[in-house]
């Protein structure tokens, strides 16, 4: 799969699967809404609850992966890297969207609202019975 096809797959994905590592060293996977911000194939930003299990796991162990797929055509890309939990106002304001107040009643400064910033180091893709990997 070429870079243009990978970009297209990610741009069309409404869901991203994010993985963390639990206290016993096992992977934990969760479906999330697609990243609200992205910097090419290197950085992906998600919004979530500070009180979530995933945030606690990333604080303990920042190793992470994210996965995007097209189920219809059986294509996917997995990125491996590190997840940061950001709670600064600037990062939170960048991702804030109309309607978020439903989940975070105190607005952008709600203590239960945070940003997850994923930075990829490598990727592995699968499409059309082929696969490959690359450094990001």
C-alpha positions as CSV (number, residue, x, y, z in Angstrom):
1,X,0.0,0.0,0.0
2,X,1.5,3.3,-0.9
3,X,1.5,6.4,1.3
4,X,-1.3,8.1,-0.7
5,X,-3.5,5.0,-0.1
6,X,-2.6,5.0,3.6
7,X,-3.4,8.7,4.0
8,X,-6.8,8.0,2.3
9,X,-7.6,5.0,4.5
10,X,-6.9,7.1,7.7
11,X,-8.8,10.2,6.4
12,X,-11.9,8.0,5.7
13,X,-11.8,6.1,9.0
14,X,-14.5,7.2,11.5
15,X,-13.0,4.8,14.1
16,X,-9.5,4.3,15.3
17,X,-8.5,1.4,17.6
18,X,-6.0,2.4,20.3
19,X,-4.0,0.0,22.4
20,X,-2.4,0.4,25.8
21,X,-0.5,-2.0,28.1
22,X,-2.1,-2.9,31.4
23,X,-0.3,-3.4,34.8
24,X,0.2,-7.1,34.0
25,X,1.9,-6.4,30.6
26,X,-1.2,-7.4,28.5
27,X,-2.4,-5.3,25.6
28,X,-5.8,-3.5,26.0
29,X,-7.7,-2.4,22.9
30,X,-10.4,0.3,22.6
31,X,-12.3,1.8,19.7
32,X,-12.2,5.6,19.6
33,X,-13.6,8.2,17.3
34,X,-11.1,9.1,14.6
35,X,-8.3,11.5,15.7
36,X,-9.4,15.1,15.8
37,X,-6.0,16.3,14.7
38,X,-3.2,14.7,12.7
39,X,0.2,15.6,11.6
40,X,0.9,13.3,8.6
41,X,1.5,9.8,9.7
42,X,3.6,10.8,12.7
43,X,1.2,12.4,15.2
44,X,-2.4,11.7,16.1
45,X,-4.5,13.6,18.7
46,X,-7.6,12.2,20.4
47,X,-9.8,13.6,23.1
48,X,-11.0,11.5,26.1
49,X,-11.8,11.3,29.8
50,X,-9.0,11.9,32.2
51,X,-10.6,9.4,34.5
52,X,-10.5,6.6,31.9
53,X,-8.7,3.3,32.4
54,X,-6.7,4.0,29.2
55,X,-5.3,7.3,30.5
56,X,-4.2,5.6,33.7
57,X,-2.4,2.9,31.6
58,X,-0.7,5.4,29.4
59,X,0.6,7.4,32.4
60,X,2.1,4.1,33.8
61,X,3.4,2.9,30.4
62,X,3.3,5.2,27.3
63,X,3.9,2.3,24.8
64,X,0.9,2.3,22.5
65,X,-0.4,1.4,19.1
66,X,-3.2,2.7,16.9
67,X,-4.9,0.9,14.1
68,X,-7.1,2.0,11.2
69,X,-8.9,-0.3,8.8
70,X,-11.2,-0.6,5.9
71,X,-13.3,-3.6,6.6
72,X,-14.9,-3.8,3.2
73,X,-11.6,-4.1,1.3
74,X,-9.7,-5.8,4.2
75,X,-7.0,-3.2,4.5
76,X,-5.4,-1.9,7.6
77,X,-2.5,0.0,9.1
78,X,-1.1,-0.2,12.5
79,X,1.2,2.4,14.0
80,X,3.5,1.7,17.0
81,X,4.7,4.4,19.3
82,X,4.1,6.4,22.4
83,X,1.0,8.0,23.9
84,X,1.2,11.2,26.0
85,X,-1.6,12.5,28.2
86,X,-1.9,16.2,27.8
87,X,-3.9,18.4,30.2
88,X,-2.6,21.8,29.3
89,X,-5.3,24.3,28.3
90,X,-3.7,25.0,24.8
91,X,-3.8,21.3,23.8
92,X,-7.4,21.0,25.1
93,X,-8.6,24.1,23.3
94,X,-7.2,22.9,20.0
95,X,-9.3,19.7,20.1
96,X,-12.4,21.2,21.7
97,X,-15.5,20.9,19.5
98,X,-19.1,22.1,19.8
99,X,-21.0,19.5,21.7
100,X,-18.2,18.5,23.9
101,X,-19.8,20.2,26.8
102,X,-22.3,17.3,26.9
103,X,-19.5,15.1,28.1
104,X,-17.5,17.8,29.9
105,X,-19.9,20.2,31.6
106,X,-17.2,22.5,32.9
107,X,-16.1,23.1,29.3
108,X,-12.5,23.0,28.1
109,X,-11.2,23.4,31.6
110,X,-13.1,20.4,32.9
111,X,-10.7,18.2,34.9
112,X,-12.1,15.1,33.3
113,X,-11.2,16.3,29.8
114,X,-7.8,15.6,28.3
115,X,-5.9,15.0,25.1
116,X,-4.1,11.9,24.0
117,X,-1.2,12.6,21.7
118,X,0.2,9.6,19.9
119,X,3.6,9.8,18.2
120,X,4.4,6.9,15.8
121,X,7.8,5.4,15.4
122,X,6.9,2.6,12.9
123,X,4.0,1.3,10.9
124,X,2.8,-2.0,9.4
125,X,0.2,-2.3,6.7
126,X,-1.9,-5.0,5.0
127,X,-3.8,-4.8,1.7
128,X,-4.5,-7.0,-1.3
129,X,-2.8,-10.0,0.2
130,X,0.4,-8.0,0.7
131,X,2.0,-6.4,3.7
132,X,4.8,-4.1,4.5
133,X,6.3,-1.9,7.2
134,X,8.2,1.3,7.4
135,X,9.7,3.7,10.0
136,X,7.7,6.9,10.5
